[in-house]
Amino acid sequence: MVIKTSDFFKALIDHNETGGSYQIHLNSDCLEEKSAKNTGIEIGDLYFTECSAIKDHTLLCFGNLGKKPIDKSEDGTNLYPVEINSNMFINISKIESVEDVEDFQDWFYLPSKRVINVYMLPENDDFDGNRNVVTVGFVE
């Protein structure tokens, strides 16, 4: 079901407030052929602890600054997982449409309470061309 981009942003804000995390898939093989997704690259199961708007609200930034230390070094310094520095950015002005996915049980490794597809504009001037599709899973 197609939803407003503003509803997607509200869902992200609400999910941040609950302390939930996100799992991301780029150009998932679970998408239907009619999605016109790019097929040259697929990235799956990226995990992030938060999402925020940056650069005067022109970019969505998924990040892991909220990750907790996993251990301490001998001198007592907190040690963090390597993904602490991982980020993913979405240019808000390049979003074409947003879809609230209804049947998504097996799309991710971790169970999601909600899944949203973000369809980006094609990189060329061909509006019928292939595009990147970012699938966002809202982890409980």
FENTA-V197621 format. One record per backbone hydrogen bond with DSSP energy under -1.0 kcal/mol. CO is the residue of the C=O (numbers start at 1). NH is the residue of the N-H. If there is no record, write none. Layout:
co = <CO	CO>
nh = <NH	NH>
This chain:
co = <1	4	5	6	7	8	9	10	11	12	13	14	15	16	21	22	23	24	25	26	28	32	33	36	43	46	48	50	52	54	54	58	59	60	61	62	63	63	64	71	73	77	79	79	81	82	83	88	90	91	92	94	97	98	99	104	114	115	116	117	118	119	119	125	126	131	132	133	134	135	136	137	138>
nh = <100	8	9	10	11	12	13	14	15	16	17	18	20	19	139	48	137	46	135	43	31	35	36	131	26	24	22	63	61	58	59	92	54	90	52	88	49	50	67	79	76	73	70	71	84	85	86	62	60	94	95	121	119	3	117	107	138	101	136	99	134	96	97	127	129	38	120	27	118	25	116	23	113>
